[in-house]
Every structure is written in structure tokens, then in C-alpha cells.
Amino acid sequence: MKVQTILVPTDFSDAAERAYEAALTLARSQEGDARIVLLHVLSLGRTDGWRLLMETPDDIEAELAREAFAKLEVTRSSRAHEDVEIALRVASGRIVDTTCEVAEEEGATLIVCGATNHSRMGAAILGTSAYAIASAGALPTLIVPAEVPRRFAKILAPIDLGEGAHLELEAAKEWADGLGATLEVAHAVTVPTTGGEAYLMGLHEIVPAYLESRRERLDELLSSHGLGDLPKEARHVELGQPHYVIDRLCRQHDIDLVVIASRCRDHITSTMLGGTASRVLRRPPAPVLVLPMPPA
């Protein structure tokens, strides 16, 4: 996947600065073929009430736009960027809808947002609306947590091995190729632990065989996508809840980027992203690229 235009919505927070840094890292990996658009969305609804009585909405918006452009210039200059084209945009409206509209106007291929909150309440508290933008499903969206890697060298792709597995793997492979990164894949096997003693005792016999069958299925899938030579140590089939498995693998294998598929089309709440994506984004162990996928 070639990244040509990266849209970075900013509210000038520390999280937005991290998103800008990650966008620069991504743009440079494209060897001069990518540009960045820094966007600030104005919201007149946050304007002081007294100001609304003294000035017209048009005058207020014009002044806010001038102030925003000045701040965008400061943001653009805060990091060396001579090798990357960076455009500035100011727009007004609802943050999520306006971001998606500007992305379409600019021909963006990726949106990059900074994560500012790890609350279980998700997008309702997330100041930059990162979850909501990712949930909108307009474009692939990169959510950047506290640390930004110097380069995206190692990608982890969780695969569910269901009907949509081929699309998930193909998308992850395209992004790994486009970023010049190595790819690791993971499949989490969840086994119910409620039941009688006989059932729990039987798990000791059932689980190893089932794990082996999943490994064989993953091997077949990889071979069908030209990844038959992927090293064994880069193929992970592990027991546990998917978000826990992803978190553990990221820390054990120094993963720079998690590429995760989401079949969500609703940005009302972060839970609409889907179980695994939503849980991973609550406490992202690494930058997370959410890829919108058609329903399986």
C-alpha cells in the first residue's frame, strides 16, 4: 500500500504532536512520494458567550481561522520537514464529519490521530475523537499512543481465520510491503473455561489438537498469499483473549505497528469498532492501524 497523502487532524495537544511525528515517519518511508495535510477543525460552539454577543459569527470564524493557521505554522515548523511537503487546512464543523470530508477533498489515503485517553468509556472521553474517526471507516486510520517508533520496521497482523481472513492478510501484506516492514501474524484461540470438572479435564486433550489445527489453517492461508516462507517465529497461534495476545506479542517481539481489521461502519461509540479493535485501542501497546473492511 503506497501512502500518498496523510491527513493529520490536530487540536495542538501533545497527542496531536505525536500524530504529526508518526506521519512524518510514514511519509519519509515513502521516499518523497507522500505529503502531509495538517488539519484543524474550528468549533464555534466552544466560543465564549459574550463574544457571540459582541461579534458576528462570520467575524469570529475568520479570526479563529487566522489564529489556527498561525498555530498550524508553528506545528509545521516544530520538526524538520524539508524533505516532506506539508499543507495546512482549517475547516469548521463537526470534527469527525469534517475530517472525513477534508480527507476526501485532499485525496488522503491515511488519517493519523493521537490517542489521548485509555478510558473504557472510549470515544465519549477521547479529546481528539480518534476512536470516532477510526470507527467512521472512511479511510485506514493510525492511532498513535505515547511512544512513536523511529520507523515502522515490524508489523503484527492479527488474523481471525474466518471468512474475511484472506482480505485481512492481503491488506496487512500490502501495508508491510508499502512500508518496507517485516510482517508477523497472530491468531488467538479462546476456549470457554466454564463447565463441569469432566469438561475442564477434557480441555487438556482437546486444546493442543485444536491449536495444531489452527496452525495448519494459518500455514495454508499464508501459503495462498505467497507468504509460505514467513519464518515460524513470525507465526503466532496462542491461547487467550485476542487483545491480551496482541498486547503480549507486541511487548515480546518489539512490534512497531499493529494492523487490525474492523468491519465497523458506525462512529457513534468506540464499541462499534468491534470487539478486538475496540479493546486493543483502549490501551494500545503500539501504534494501531485500523483498516476498514467490508462485512465478512
C-alpha positions in Angstrom: 0.0 0.0 0.0 1.5 3.3 -1.1 0.8 6.2 1.2 0.4 9.3 -0.9 -1.5 11.8 1.3 -1.6 11.7 5.1 -4.2 13.7 6.9 -3.4 14.7 10.5 -6.2 16.3 12.4 -4.8 18.4 15.2 -6.1 20.2 18.3 -2.5 21.3 19.1 -2.3 18.9 22.0 0.7 16.6 22.9 -1.2 13.7 21.4 -1.6 15.6 18.1 2.1 16.4 18.1 2.8 12.6 18.3 0.5 12.0 15.4 2.4 14.6 13.4 5.7 12.9 14.3 4.3 9.5 13.2 3.0 11.0 10.0 6.5 12.3 9.2 8.0 8.9 9.9 5.5 7.3 7.5 5.9 10.0 4.8 9.7 9.5 4.8 9.3 5.8 4.4 7.7 6.5 1.0 10.9 8.1 -0.3 9.5 11.5 -1.2 6.2 10.3 -2.7 4.0 11.2 0.3 2.6 14.5 1.5 1.0 15.6 4.8 -2.0 17.7 5.4 -2.3 19.2 8.9 -6.0 20.0 9.7 -7.6 22.0 12.4 -11.3 21.9 12.7 -13.0 25.0 14.2 -15.9 24.7 16.5 -17.9 27.9 17.1 -19.9 26.0 19.8 -16.9 26.5 22.1 -16.8 30.2 21.6 -17.3 32.4 24.7 -20.9 33.6 25.0 -20.0 37.2 25.5 -18.0 37.2 22.3 -21.0 35.9 20.4 -23.0 38.9 21.6 -20.3 41.4 20.5 -19.2 39.9 17.2 -20.9 38.2 14.2 -20.3 34.5 13.7 -18.5 35.2 10.4 -16.1 37.6 12.1 -15.4 35.2 14.9 -14.8 32.3 12.5 -12.5 34.4 10.4 -10.4 35.4 13.4 -10.4 31.8 14.8 -9.2 30.7 11.3 -6.3 33.2 11.4 -5.3 32.0 14.8 -5.5 28.4 13.8 -3.3 29.0 10.7 -0.7 30.6 12.9 -0.7 27.6 15.2 -0.5 25.3 12.3 2.6 27.1 11.0 4.2 26.7 14.4 3.3 23.0 14.4 4.7 22.5 10.9 7.9 24.2 11.9 8.3 22.3 15.2 10.0 19.4 13.4 12.4 19.2 10.5 10.3 18.6 7.3 12.3 19.9 4.4 12.0 16.5 2.7 8.2 16.3 3.1 5.6 18.5 1.6 3.2 19.7 4.3 0.0 21.6 3.6 -2.2 23.4 6.1 -6.0 23.3 6.3 -8.6 25.0 8.5 -12.2 23.9 8.3 -15.3 24.3 10.5 -17.9 21.8 11.5 -18.3 18.6 13.4 -14.8 17.1 14.0 -15.5 13.6 12.7 -17.6 14.5 9.7 -15.4 17.4 8.7 -12.2 15.3 9.0 -13.7 12.7 6.7 -14.8 15.4 4.2 -11.4 17.0 4.1 -9.8 13.6 3.7 -11.9 13.1 0.6 -11.1 16.5 -0.8 -7.4 16.1 -0.3 -7.4 12.6 -1.7 -6.0 11.2 1.6 -5.0 7.6 1.8 -4.5 7.6 5.6 -5.6 9.5 8.7 -3.3 9.7 11.7 -4.6 10.6 15.1 -3.0 10.8 18.6 -4.6 8.7 21.4 -5.1 10.9 24.5 -7.2 8.6 26.7 -7.2 5.0 27.8 -10.6 5.1 29.4 -13.0 2.2 29.0 -15.6 4.8 28.1 -13.9 5.2 24.8 -14.7 7.9 22.3 -17.0 9.8 24.6 -14.0 10.9 26.6 -11.3 10.9 23.9 -10.4 14.5 23.3 -9.2 14.2 19.7 -12.1 12.0 18.7 -9.6 9.5 17.4 -11.8 6.5 18.2 -14.7 8.1 16.4 -12.7 8.9 13.3 -11.4 5.3 13.2 -14.9 4.0 13.7 -16.2 6.1 10.8 -14.5 3.7 8.5 -13.8 6.3 5.8 -10.1 5.5 5.5 -7.4 3.5 7.2 -6.7 5.3 10.5 -3.5 5.2 12.5 -3.9 5.7 16.2 -0.7 6.8 17.9 -0.2 6.1 21.6 2.5 7.6 23.9 5.6 6.5 22.0 6.4 6.9 18.3 8.8 4.4 16.7 11.7 5.9 14.7 10.5 3.7 11.8 7.8 1.2 11.2 10.0 -1.8 10.8 8.0 -4.7 12.3 4.2 -5.2 11.8 1.9 -7.5 13.7 -1.3 -8.5 11.9 -4.0 -10.3 14.0 -5.9 -12.7 11.8 -9.2 -14.4 12.8 -9.0 -17.2 10.2 -12.7 -16.7 9.4 -14.4 -15.8 6.1 -12.6 -12.4 6.0 -9.1 -13.8 6.7 -8.0 -13.5 3.1 -8.8 -9.8 3.0 -7.2 -9.1 6.4 -4.0 -10.8 5.4 -3.8 -9.3 2.0 -4.3 -5.8 3.4 -1.6 -6.4 6.1 0.8 -7.7 3.4 0.2 -4.6 1.3 0.9 -2.3 4.2 4.0 -4.2 5.2 5.3 -4.1 1.6 4.5 -0.4 1.3 6.3 0.5 4.5 9.2 -1.8 3.8 8.5 -3.6 7.1 8.7 -7.3 8.1 5.4 -9.0 8.9 4.3 -11.2 11.8 0.9 -12.7 12.0 -1.1 -13.8 15.1 -4.2 -15.9 15.7 -5.7 -16.1 19.2 -7.7 -19.1 20.3 -10.3 -18.6 23.0 -11.5 -21.6 24.9 -14.5 -21.4 27.3 -13.4 -22.1 30.8 -16.9 -22.6 32.3 -18.2 -26.1 32.7 -18.0 -29.2 34.8 -14.9 -31.0 36.0 -15.1 -33.5 33.2 -15.2 -30.7 30.6 -12.2 -28.9 32.1 -10.2 -32.2 32.3 -11.1 -32.8 28.7 -9.6 -29.5 27.6 -6.1 -30.8 28.3 -6.7 -33.3 25.4 -8.8 -31.0 23.1 -6.8 -27.8 23.2 -3.4 -29.0 21.9 -5.1 -30.7 18.9 -7.2 -27.6 18.2 -4.2 -25.3 18.4 -2.4 -27.5 15.9 -5.4 -27.4 13.5 -5.3 -23.6 13.7 -1.6 -23.5 13.0 -2.2 -25.7 9.9 -5.0 -23.4 8.8 -2.8 -20.3 9.2 0.0 -22.0 7.3 -2.4 -22.7 4.4 -3.6 -19.1 4.4 0.0 -17.7 4.3 1.0 -20.0 1.5 -2.0 -18.9 -0.6 -0.8 -15.3 -0.3 2.8 -16.0 -1.2 3.9 -15.9 2.4 4.8 -19.6 2.7 8.4 -18.6 3.6 7.4 -16.5 6.6 9.6 -17.7 9.4 8.0 -20.0 12.0 8.9 -17.5 14.7 6.8 -14.9 12.9 3.6 -17.1 13.0 1.8 -17.0 16.3 -1.1 -19.2 17.3 -1.7 -18.7 21.0 -4.3 -19.4 23.7 -6.0 -16.4 25.2 -8.3 -13.4 24.5 -7.2 -11.6 21.3 -6.4 -8.2 22.9 -4.3 -9.9 25.6 -2.4 -12.0 23.0 -1.8 -8.9 20.8 -0.5 -6.9 23.8 1.8 -9.7 24.9 3.2 -10.2 21.4 3.9 -6.5 20.9 5.9 -6.4 24.1 7.8 -9.6 23.5 8.6 -9.0 19.8 9.2 -5.2 19.8 6.3 -4.6 17.4 6.2 -1.1 15.8 2.7 -1.3 14.3 -0.4 -3.4 14.8 -2.5 -3.7 11.6 -6.0 -4.7 12.6 -9.2 -5.1 10.5 -12.5 -3.5 11.5 -15.8 -4.1 9.8 -17.5 -1.2 11.6 -19.4 1.5 9.8 -20.8 3.5 12.7 -18.9 6.2 14.7 -21.4 6.7 17.5 -19.3 4.9 20.1 -15.9 3.3 20.1 -17.5 -0.1 20.9 -18.8 0.0 17.3 -15.3 -0.7 16.1 -15.8 -4.3 17.0 -14.6 -6.4 20.0 -10.9 -6.9 19.3 -10.2 -3.5 17.7 -12.0 -1.6 20.5 -10.2 -3.5 23.3 -6.8 -3.0 21.7 -7.4 0.7 21.3 -8.3 1.1 25.0 -4.6 0.6 25.9 -2.7 0.4 22.6 0.7 -1.4 23.2 2.0 0.2 19.9 0.6 2.4 17.2 -2.5 0.7 15.8 -3.6 0.9 12.1 -7.3 0.3 11.8 -8.3 -0.9 8.4 -12.0 -0.6 7.3 -13.1 -3.9 5.8 -16.4 -4.9 4.1 -18.6 -7.2 6.1 -17.5 -10.8 6.0 
